[in-house]
Amino acid sequence: MNADEMAPRPMRGDTRTLLITGGSGYLGRHLVRRATAEWQVVATYFSHPDLPAGCQTVPLDVRDGPAVARLAADLRPAAVIHTAYDMTSPEAMRPVIVEELATWRRLRRRWGRGW
């Protein structure tokens, strides 16, 4: 059994579920490590699935709006911290940062404050 299988599985709408996008990145990894003491953490990754123990990991391309919406609908996290990034070029950052935040804003409007 690997660490992902041992991590507690968040339930939909669990008030202690924290979703961290880019959980395998520099900032995301640090946040995952700190948050697992207080939250049921779900961390996403795009190309590097090696995340800290104690969290559930989910592969996700944050540029795929429908995939983000499905994950959000499945989890209904209490909070989302978006740390995903793409360092290949300045042009590559826009879809990862700006468009991803727009997706979350649309989901928030659709589902309201209480998800």
BELGIHU-V443659 format. One record per helix or strand of 2 or more residues. SS is the DSSP state (~ for helix, > for strand). FROM is the first residue (numbers start at 1). LEN is the number of residues. If there is no record, write none. Layout:
# BELGIHU-V443659
ss=<SS:SS>
from=<FROM:FROM>
len=<LEN:LEN>
This chain:
# BELGIHU-V443659
ss=<~:>:~:>:>:~:>:~>
from=<3:17:26:40:56:65:79:90>
len=<4:5:10:6:4:11:4:22>
